[in-house]
């Protein structure tokens, strides 16, 4: 299996299974051991510091930036050799134990580092210091570009900004389309990462093209997203037995995954499947979203509502085994399947391409070292309708049989040694999950009433998803938020970590809180606070990769907040968003494909007036729940939903202080026996409506017609 590589790099890696793919290995010269000992061993010269990049993303970013700048690519696991004052001397990604796969082994690297330190110490130290100095200067230069040249007329400024925003969104769309895999979906070749931000860009651009009267142009982008999501859901990257998605696929056909499961993937993927369901009303997509969320509830929730961060790829093959193998928990022999599912073995094996000799043969990339010989990774290669027809039964009965078989496999699998659960609670990743749970609580109310659920989907009520979101936020507020300083801590495990909250923690949590409000409850930012002197660089992250950039999410947050409030405060939010985007103006112009979500954010800011849906009525009422579901029934990223209860003094006071127009609208349209909805845009509001269907009709823009 390949070591995890940053999907934006061209670095190649061996197909060996590695441990600690999330670790950064920092080898620092230990001068105290060097004194009086010329012949000490290499290990005696070095002090090892193993850094969890999830715990300290700021430390990882310093040395990853160095390696990427030096070699043009990066990935994990990362090894960096440092001087006593933490300046990088050299580094790289995965080094095998011995020379192989065209890569130097770690022993060779150690010898070379020792020789260089002995013969060229001054050059190494000065070059490391110079590299950090140059990187710091380059990053600072970009951060100083906070506004366009003075004297430019405001009208021209707005026009220029809008042009940049549209071009960046459209160019990113075109580049993604050119790299689309027509056979298997997704963008580019193996290894394939889910990267939901790319699907978000395609959906957003398709929506805008429909609004601009260009439905035929929107068609291709939307079809790419549908194809990708279908192929992923049917592939082995999807855990068909237990739910959720693995980290990435080592082959081009989404079959054999790196079996690690990450919370940030689950939250983002659930949101994209929810978006597509809200466009298509196809329960296939809503069931995949449920599959992900039900997996999180089953396996990743802590006792106090916290959501854990990851499950390892490796596990023991049997109880008491001393070694672990990648995927051991998830793979099957055909005999195991036959013994477990009994009379339905032929049907199940045909459906999931299970073979006596193993099924990891769909690509030369799937299993180049025969690690999974005789083993099977479940994958769906034919349509359910075609398979049901082959076995001469209705689709509904066929799906029930598959669900029953999956449950039996799940029960047996549960008795296997489980992969290690990383029970660290990371604020940013919880924010992503909070968003998906909150959104699901309303979007899923549009599922057809006849929708049937089969294991591992358990048919959780949408309201239960909202409860999960609220409890996760409550945990963060209690354990990781300081009321006095108004600061977050980054993570929690047996207590809050010492690491401060980073940009992603604030941005993703704010986004989750905005979704929690809208769906039920009521300059560029550095990614570190800059208070740790051992962190040599403060980076303004813009890349939307496995996780979205905190700056991209921050722009969207600011646009959403500007739509909620009025007056100077609204203007300030929009000005901050524009200021932030100006910092990344060159990136938007020259490399939009690297920042797909920021392209969407830039276009969101260019929209003259976001659509506002104002719901007036009693909180915690069935009527409000139904109207909220109607307000979110169709896909529209440029919509803000506000709900206000004029009989709630605290609620009314908040809106009187922050947006008097909303409070006045509420007072004038309140009716005690119903919830009234108004749709406002460009300072004009619709006539009030009081039933969900009328509101859905008022908000619908038929993106589905583009398919």
C-alpha positions in Angstrom: 0.0 0.0 0.0 1.3 3.5 -0.7 2.3 5.9 2.0 -0.1 8.8 2.2 1.0 11.5 -0.1 -0.2 15.0 -0.3 -2.5 14.8 -3.3 -1.1 18.1 -4.8 2.4 16.8 -5.0 4.1 14.6 -7.6 6.2 12.7 -5.1 6.0 8.9 -5.6 6.2 6.4 -2.9 6.7 2.7 -2.5 3.7 0.4 -2.4 4.9 -1.0 1.0 2.7 -0.7 4.0 4.1 1.9 6.4 3.1 2.8 9.9 2.8 6.3 11.4 1.8 8.0 8.1 0.5 10.9 10.1 3.8 11.5 11.9 6.6 13.9 11.4 10.0 12.6 12.5 12.3 15.4 13.5 16.0 14.4 14.0 17.7 17.1 15.9 21.5 17.3 16.6 22.2 16.8 20.3 25.3 18.8 21.0 25.5 17.7 24.6 26.1 14.1 23.5 28.7 15.2 21.0 31.0 16.7 23.5 34.0 14.5 24.3 32.9 11.7 22.0 34.2 11.8 18.5 33.4 8.2 17.7 29.8 8.2 19.1 27.2 6.5 16.9 24.9 8.3 14.6 22.0 7.7 16.9 24.0 9.2 19.7 24.3 12.4 17.7 20.7 12.7 17.1 17.7 13.3 19.4 14.5 12.1 17.9 11.2 14.0 18.2 8.2 12.3 16.8 5.4 14.9 16.1 1.8 14.0 15.5 0.8 16.3 12.7 -2.8 16.2 13.8 -1.8 17.5 17.2 0.7 20.1 16.0 -0.2 21.0 12.4 1.9 24.2 12.8 5.1 22.3 13.4 4.3 19.9 10.5 3.6 22.9 8.2 7.1 24.4 8.8 9.1 21.4 7.7 6.6 20.2 5.0 6.8 23.7 3.5 10.6 23.4 3.5 10.6 19.9 1.9 8.1 21.0 -0.7 10.0 24.1 -1.6 13.3 22.2 -1.8 12.2 19.1 -3.7 8.9 20.2 -5.4 6.8 17.7 -3.5 6.0 16.3 -0.1 4.0 13.8 1.8 3.8 11.7 5.0 5.5 10.3 6.8 7.9 13.2 6.8 11.5 13.0 8.1 13.5 16.3 8.7 17.0 16.7 10.0 17.4 19.8 12.1 20.3 21.9 13.5 20.3 22.5 17.3 18.4 25.7 16.7 15.7 23.9 14.8 16.7 25.1 11.3 16.1 22.3 8.7 19.3 20.8 7.1 17.6 18.3 4.8 14.5 16.1 4.7 12.2 14.0 2.7 9.1 11.8 2.8 9.1 8.0 3.3 12.5 6.3 3.4 12.3 2.4 3.4 14.5 0.6 5.9 16.9 -0.5 3.1 17.6 0.8 -0.4 14.7 -0.3 -2.6 12.0 0.9 -5.0 14.5 3.4 -6.3 14.6 5.2 -3.0 17.5 5.4 -0.5 17.0 3.4 2.6 16.9 5.2 6.0 20.3 3.7 7.0 21.8 5.2 3.8 20.2 8.6 4.6 21.6 8.5 8.1 25.1 7.8 6.8 24.9 10.6 4.3 23.6 13.1 6.9 26.4 12.1 9.2 29.0 12.6 6.5 27.5 16.0 5.5 27.4 17.2 9.1 31.0 16.2 9.6 32.4 17.7 6.4 30.0 20.5 5.5 28.4 21.6 8.8 28.7 25.4 8.2 27.2 25.1 4.7 24.3 23.0 6.0 23.5 25.3 8.9 23.7 28.5 6.7 21.7 27.0 3.9 19.0 25.9 6.4 18.8 29.3 8.0 18.7 30.9 4.5 15.9 28.6 3.4 13.8 29.6 6.4 14.6 33.2 5.9 13.6 33.1 2.2 10.4 31.2 2.9 9.5 33.6 5.7 10.1 36.6 3.4 8.1 35.1 0.6 5.2 34.3 2.8 5.3 37.7 4.4 5.3 39.3 1.0 2.1 37.6 0.1 0.5 38.6 3.4 1.3 42.3 2.8 -0.7 42.3 -0.4 -3.8 43.3 1.5 -5.3 45.8 -1.0 -5.1 46.8 -4.6 -3.2 50.0 -5.6 -4.6 53.2 -4.1 -6.4 55.7 -6.4 -8.3 53.1 -8.3 -11.9 54.1 -8.5 -14.1 52.0 -6.3 -16.3 51.0 -9.2 -13.3 49.7 -11.1 -12.1 47.9 -8.0 -15.4 46.1 -7.7 -15.5 45.2 -11.4 -11.9 44.0 -11.3 -12.5 41.9 -8.2 -15.6 40.3 -9.7 -13.7 39.5 -12.9 -11.0 37.8 -10.9 -13.6 35.9 -8.9 -15.4 34.6 -12.0 -12.3 33.8 -13.9 -10.8 31.9 -11.0 -13.9 29.9 -10.5 -14.3 29.1 -14.2 -10.7 28.3 -14.7 -10.6 25.9 -11.8 -13.8 24.2 -13.3 -12.1 23.8 -16.7 -8.9 22.4 -15.2 -10.8 19.9 -13.1 -12.9 18.9 -16.1 -9.8 18.2 -18.2 -8.4 15.8 -15.5 -11.7 13.9 -15.1 -11.5 10.1 -15.3 -14.4 9.2 -17.6 -14.2 5.5 -16.7 -14.0 5.6 -12.9 -14.9 9.1 -11.9 -12.7 11.4 -9.9 -9.9 13.6 -11.1 -6.4 12.4 -12.1 -5.0 8.9 -11.7 -3.9 6.6 -8.9 -3.7 7.1 -6.0 -7.1 8.7 -5.8 -8.2 10.9 -2.9 -11.9 11.8 -2.3 -11.2 15.6 -2.1 -14.8 16.8 -1.6 -13.8 20.4 -2.2 -13.4 19.6 -5.9 -17.0 18.3 -6.1 -18.1 21.4 -4.2 -16.6 23.6 -6.8 -18.3 21.6 -9.6 -21.7 21.8 -7.9 -21.3 25.5 -7.2 -20.2 26.4 -10.7 -23.1 24.3 -12.2 -25.6 26.1 -10.0 -24.2 29.5 -11.0 -24.3 28.5 -14.7 -28.0 27.6 -14.4 -28.7 30.9 -12.7 -26.9 32.6 -15.6 -29.2 30.9 -18.1 -26.6 28.4 -19.3 -28.0 25.0 -18.2 -26.3 23.1 -21.0 -22.9 24.2 -19.8 -23.8 23.2 -16.2 -24.7 19.7 -17.4 -21.2 18.3 -17.8 -19.9 19.5 -14.4 -22.9 18.0 -12.6 -22.6 14.7 -14.3 -18.9 14.5 -13.3 -19.9 14.9 -9.6 -22.6 12.3 -9.9 -20.3 9.8 -11.6 -17.6 10.3 -9.0 -19.8 9.9 -6.0 -21.4 6.8 -7.4 -18.1 5.2 -8.2 -16.7 6.0 -4.8 -19.8 4.7 -3.0 -19.6 1.4 -5.0 -15.8 1.1 -4.7 -13.7 -0.5 -2.0 -12.8 2.9 -0.6 -16.3 2.7 0.9 -16.7 0.3 3.8 -19.8 -1.6 2.7 -20.0 -3.6 5.9 -19.5 -1.0 8.6 -20.1 2.3 6.8 -17.9 5.4 6.2 -15.0 5.9 3.8 -11.4 4.9 3.9 -8.7 7.5 3.4 -7.9 7.0 -0.3 -7.6 4.4 -3.1 -4.2 3.1 -4.2 -5.6 2.3 -7.7 -7.6 4.3 -10.2 -10.8 2.4 -9.8 -11.5 3.2 -6.1 -11.1 -0.4 -5.2 -8.2 -1.2 -2.8 -7.9 1.6 -0.2 -5.5 2.7 2.4 -7.8 1.4 5.1 -7.4 4.3 7.6 -10.6 6.2 8.3 -10.4 9.9 9.1 -13.1 12.1 10.6 -12.4 15.0 8.3 -13.2 12.8 5.3 -16.5 11.6 6.8 -17.8 15.1 7.5 -16.9 16.6 4.1 -18.2 13.5 2.2 -21.5 13.4 4.0 -22.0 17.1 3.1 -21.3 16.5 -0.6 -23.7 13.5 -0.7 -26.3 15.6 1.1 -25.8 18.4 -1.5 -26.3 16.0 -4.4 -29.4 14.5 -2.8 -30.9 18.0 -2.4 -30.4 18.4 -6.2 -31.5 15.0 -7.5 -33.9 13.8 -4.7 -32.3 10.4 -5.4 -32.2 8.3 -2.2 -29.0 6.6 -3.3 -27.1 9.8 -2.2 -29.1 10.4 1.0 -28.5 6.7 2.0 -24.7 7.1 1.5 -24.8 10.3 3.7 -26.7 8.3 6.3 -24.2 5.5 6.0 -21.4 7.9 6.9 -23.2 9.5 9.8 -24.5 6.2 11.2 -20.9 4.9 11.1 -19.7 7.9 13.2 -22.5 7.4 15.7 -21.8 3.7 16.0 -18.0 3.8 16.2 -16.6 7.3 16.6 -18.7 9.0 19.3 -17.3 9.5 22.8 -19.3 9.2 26.0 -19.8 12.9 26.3 -20.7 13.7 22.7 -17.2 14.3 21.5 -16.3 12.8 18.1 -13.0 10.9 17.8 -10.5 11.6 15.0 -9.5 8.4 13.3 -9.2 4.6 13.0 -5.9 3.0 12.0 -5.5 1.0 8.8 -3.6 -1.9 10.5 -4.9 -4.6 12.9 -3.9 -8.0 14.0 -5.2 -10.9 11.9 -6.2 -12.9 15.0 -6.4 -12.6 18.7 -3.0 -12.7 20.4 -1.1 -12.0 17.1 2.0 -9.8 17.8 2.1 -8.2 14.3 -0.5 -6.2 12.4 -1.4 -6.1 8.8 -3.1 -3.4 6.8 -6.7 -4.0 6.1 -6.8 -7.3 8.1 -10.1 -6.1 9.8 -11.8 -5.4 6.5 -10.9 -8.1 4.0 -12.5 -11.5 3.4 -11.8 -14.9 1.9 -14.6 -16.3 -0.2 -14.9 -19.3 2.2 -15.4 -16.9 5.1 -18.2 -15.1 3.2 -19.8 -18.4 2.2 -19.8 -19.7 5.8 -21.3 -16.5 7.1 -24.0 -15.7 4.6 -25.0 -19.3 3.8 -27.8 -19.7 1.3 -27.2 -16.2 -0.2 -23.5 -16.7 -0.8 -23.7 -16.9 -4.6 -25.8 -13.7 -4.8 -23.6 -11.8 -2.4 -20.3 -12.9 -4.0 -21.6 -12.0 -7.5 -22.7 -8.6 -6.2 -19.4 -7.7 -4.5 -17.0 -9.4 -7.0 -15.8 -12.0 -4.4 -13.5 -14.7 -5.8 -11.7 -17.8 -4.3 -8.3 -16.4 -5.5 -9.1 -12.9 -4.3 -10.4 -9.9 -6.2 -7.6 -7.3 -6.0 -6.9 -7.7 -9.7 -8.8 -4.8 -11.3 -5.6 -2.7 -11.7 -1.9 -3.3 -11.6 -1.8 -0.7 -8.9 -4.3 -2.6 -6.6 -1.9 -5.1 -5.1 1.5 -5.1 -6.8 3.2 -7.1 -4.0 0.4 -9.7 -3.6 -0.3 -8.6 0.0 -4.0 -9.5 -0.5 -3.6 -12.8 -2.4 -6.7 -14.9 -1.8 -8.4 -11.9 -0.1 -11.3 -9.8 -1.2 -12.1 -6.1 -0.8 -15.9 -5.6 -1.4 -16.7 -3.6 -4.6 -19.9 -3.3 -6.6 -19.2 -3.5 -10.3 -22.8 -3.8 -11.7 -26.0 -1.9 -11.2 -28.3 -3.2 -8.5 -31.2 -3.3 -10.9 -29.2 -5.5 -13.3 -28.1 -7.9 -10.6 -31.7 -8.2 -9.2 -32.9 -9.0 -12.6 -30.2 -11.7 -13.0 -31.5 -13.4 -9.8 -35.1 -12.9 -10.8 -36.3 -10.8 -7.9 -37.6 -7.3 -7.2 -34.9 -4.7 -6.4 -36.3 -4.1 -2.9 -36.0 -7.8 -2.0 -32.5 -8.0 -3.5 -31.4 -5.0 -1.4 -32.9 -6.5 1.8 -30.9 -9.7 1.2 -27.7 -7.7 0.7 -28.4 -5.8 3.9 -29.0 -9.0 5.9 -25.7 -10.4 4.6 -23.8 -7.3 5.4 -25.2 -7.4 9.0 -24.0 -11.0 9.4 -20.5 -10.0 8.1 -20.5 -7.0 10.5 -21.3 -9.2 13.5 -18.5 -11.6 12.6 -16.1 -8.7 11.9 -16.9 -7.1 15.2 -15.3 -10.1 16.9 -12.0 -9.6 15.0 -9.2 -7.6 16.6 -10.1 -4.0 15.9 -7.9 -1.3 14.4 -6.6 1.2 16.9 -9.1 4.0 17.6 -7.5 7.4 17.8 -9.7 8.9 20.5 -8.2 12.3 20.2 -10.8 15.0 19.8 -9.8 17.7 17.2 -11.8 20.9 17.2 -11.5 21.5 13.4 -12.6 18.0 12.5 -15.4 18.1 14.9 -16.5 21.3 13.2 -16.7 19.6 9.9 -18.8 16.7 11.4 -21.1 19.1 13.3 -21.8 20.8 9.9 -22.8 17.5 8.3 -24.9 16.3 11.2 -26.8 19.6 11.4 -27.4 19.8 7.7 -28.6 16.2 7.6 -31.2 16.9 10.2 -33.2 19.0 7.8 -32.1 17.9 4.3 -33.0 14.3 4.9 -36.6 15.3 5.7 -37.0 15.5 2.0 -36.4 11.8 1.5 -39.3 10.0 -0.2 -41.6 8.5 2.5 -41.2 5.0 0.9 -37.4 5.0 1.3 -36.1 1.7 2.8 -32.9 1.5 4.8 -30.6 -1.5 4.8 -27.7 -2.2 7.0 -25.2 -0.5 7.8 -27.7 2.4 7.4 -30.1 2.1 10.4 -32.6 4.8 9.5 -31.7 7.2 12.3 -34.3 10.0 12.7 -33.1 13.4 11.4 -33.7 14.9 14.8 -31.1 12.5 16.3 -28.5 13.9 13.9 -29.1 17.3 15.3 -28.7 16.1 18.8 -25.2 14.7 17.9 -24.2 18.1 16.5 -25.4 19.9 19.6 -23.6 17.5 22.0 -20.3 17.8 20.1 -20.5 21.6 20.2 -21.4 21.4 23.9 -18.3 19.2 24.6 -16.0 21.7 22.8 -17.5 24.6 24.7 -17.0 22.8 28.1 -13.6 21.3 27.5 -11.8 23.3 24.8 -13.0 26.9 25.0 -11.8 29.4 27.6 -14.6 31.9 28.4 -12.2 34.5 29.8 -9.7 34.6 27.0 -12.2 33.5 24.3 -9.6 31.1 22.9 -9.8 27.6 21.8 -7.5 24.7 22.5 -6.7 22.5 19.5 -7.5 19.1 20.8 -8.5 16.9 23.8 -7.4 13.5 25.0 -7.6 12.9 28.8 -7.7 16.6 29.1 -7.1 19.6 26.8 -3.9 19.7 24.9 -1.3 22.4 25.3 -1.6 23.3 21.6 -3.6 26.4 21.0 -6.5 26.6 18.6 -5.3 27.1 15.0 -7.0 28.8 12.1 -8.8 25.6 11.0 -10.2 25.1 14.5 -11.8 28.5 14.5 -12.9 28.5 10.8 -14.4 25.0 10.7 -16.1 25.4 14.1 -17.6 28.7 13.1 -18.9 27.1 9.9 -20.3 24.2 11.9 -22.0 26.7 14.3 -23.5 28.6 11.4 -24.9 25.4 10.0 -26.2 24.4 13.4 -28.0 27.7 13.6 -29.4 27.7 10.1 -30.4 24.1 10.2 -31.9 24.0 13.6 -30.5 25.8 16.6 -31.1 28.7 17.1 -6.9 40.5 6.3 -6.0 36.8 5.8 -5.7 34.7 9.0 -2.5 33.0 10.1 -3.0 29.3 10.9 -1.2 29.8 14.3 -1.5 32.4 17.0 2.3 33.1 16.7 3.1 32.6 20.3 5.4 29.6 20.1 9.0 30.7 19.3 10.0 27.2 18.2 7.6 27.4 15.3 9.8 29.1 12.7 7.2 30.0 10.1 3.7 31.3 10.3 2.0 30.2 7.2 -1.1 31.7 5.6 -2.7 28.5 4.2 -4.7 28.7 1.0 -4.5 25.1 -0.4 -7.9 23.3 -0.4 -6.7 19.6 -0.1 -7.8 16.7 2.0 -9.2 19.4 4.3 -10.4 22.8 3.1 -8.1 25.7 3.7 -9.1 27.7 6.9 -8.8 30.9 4.8 -11.3 29.6 2.2 -13.8 28.6 4.9 -13.2 31.9 6.7 -14.2 33.9 3.6 -17.4 31.9 3.4 -18.0 32.4 7.1 -17.6 36.2 6.7 -20.0 36.3 3.7 -22.6 34.3 5.7 -22.2 36.5 8.8 -22.5 39.6 6.6 -25.8 38.3 5.4 -27.1 37.8 9.0 -26.4 41.2 10.4 -26.8 44.8 9.1 -25.1 48.1 8.9 -21.5 48.7 9.7 -21.0 45.3 11.1 -22.2 43.7 7.9 -19.9 46.0 5.9 -17.0 45.1 8.1 -17.5 41.4 7.5 -17.6 41.8 3.8 -14.5 44.1 3.8 -12.6 41.6 5.8 -13.6 38.9 3.3 -12.5 41.0 0.4 -9.3 41.9 2.2 -8.6 38.2 2.8 -9.1 37.3 -0.8 -6.8 40.1 -2.0 -4.0 38.4 -0.1 -4.6 35.3 -2.3 -5.4 37.2 -5.5 -2.4 35.9 -7.4 -3.2 32.3 -6.4 -6.8 32.8 -7.6 -5.5 34.1 -10.9 -2.6 31.7 -11.5 -3.5 28.5 -9.7 -7.2 28.3 -9.0 -7.2 24.5 -9.2 -5.3 24.4 -5.9 -8.0 26.5 -4.2 -11.4 25.2 -5.4 -13.3 26.2 -2.3 -11.6 29.7 -2.3 -12.8 30.1 -5.9 -16.4 29.4 -4.6 -15.8 31.8 -1.7 -14.6 34.6 -4.0 -17.7 34.2 -6.2 -20.0 34.1 -3.2 -18.5 37.5 -2.2 -19.2 38.9 -5.7 -22.9 38.1 -5.4 -24.5 41.5 -4.8 -27.1 40.2 -2.4 -27.5 36.7 -0.9 -30.9 35.3 -0.8 -32.4 35.5 2.8 -35.1 33.2 4.0 -36.7 34.6 7.1 -38.8 32.2 9.2 -41.1 33.9 11.8 -42.7 31.7 14.4 -42.4 29.8 17.6 -39.1 28.0 18.2 -39.1 24.3 18.9 -42.4 23.8 17.1 -43.2 21.1 14.5 -44.2 23.9 12.1 -40.8 25.5 12.3 -39.1 22.2 11.8 -41.1 21.6 8.6 -40.4 25.1 7.3 -36.7 24.7 8.0 -36.7 21.5 6.1 -38.4 23.3 3.2 -35.9 26.1 3.4 -33.0 23.7 2.9 -34.7 21.3 0.5 -33.0 22.6 -2.6 -29.3 23.2 -3.2 -28.2 26.9 -3.0 -24.9 27.9 -1.3 -25.9 31.6 -1.7 -28.8 31.3 0.7 -29.0 32.4 4.3 -31.8 31.0 6.6 -32.8 33.1 9.6 -35.4 32.1 12.1 -36.8 34.4 14.7 -39.4 34.1 17.5 -40.9 37.5 18.4 -42.2 36.1 21.6 -38.7 35.2 22.7 -37.3 38.3 24.4 -33.7 37.3 24.1 -34.1 36.3 20.4 -35.9 39.6 19.5 -33.3 41.7 21.4 -30.5 40.0 19.4 -32.0 40.9 16.1 -32.9 44.4 17.2 -29.3 45.0 18.0 -27.8 43.3 15.0 -30.3 43.6 12.2 -33.3 45.8 12.9 -34.8 45.0 9.5 -35.2 41.3 10.6 -36.8 42.2 13.9 -39.3 44.6 12.2 -40.1 42.0 9.6 -40.8 39.5 12.4 -43.1 41.8 14.4 -45.1 42.7 11.2 -45.5 39.1 10.1 -45.9 37.1 13.3 -48.9 34.8 13.6 -49.2 32.7 16.7 -50.8 29.7 15.1 -48.3 29.2 12.2 -44.8 29.9 10.9 -44.5 32.5 8.2 -41.7 32.6 5.6 -40.4 35.5 3.5 -37.8 35.2 0.8 -35.7 38.4 0.4 -33.1 39.5 -2.1 -31.9 42.8 -3.4 -33.9 44.6 -0.8 -37.2 43.1 -2.0 -39.2 40.4 -0.1 -41.8 38.0 -1.4 -45.3 37.9 -0.1 -45.3 35.7 3.1 -46.1 32.0 2.7 -47.1 29.7 5.5 -46.8 26.2 4.2 -43.6 24.2 3.3 -44.6 23.3 -0.2 -45.1 26.9 -1.1 -41.7 27.8 0.3 -40.1 25.0 -1.6 -41.6 26.2 -4.8 -40.5 29.8 -4.1 -36.9 28.7 -3.6 -36.5 26.0 -6.3 -34.1 26.6 -9.1 -34.1 23.4 -11.2 -30.5 22.3 -11.3 -31.6 18.7 -11.9 -32.8 19.7 -15.4 -29.1 20.1 -16.3 -28.5 16.4 -15.8 
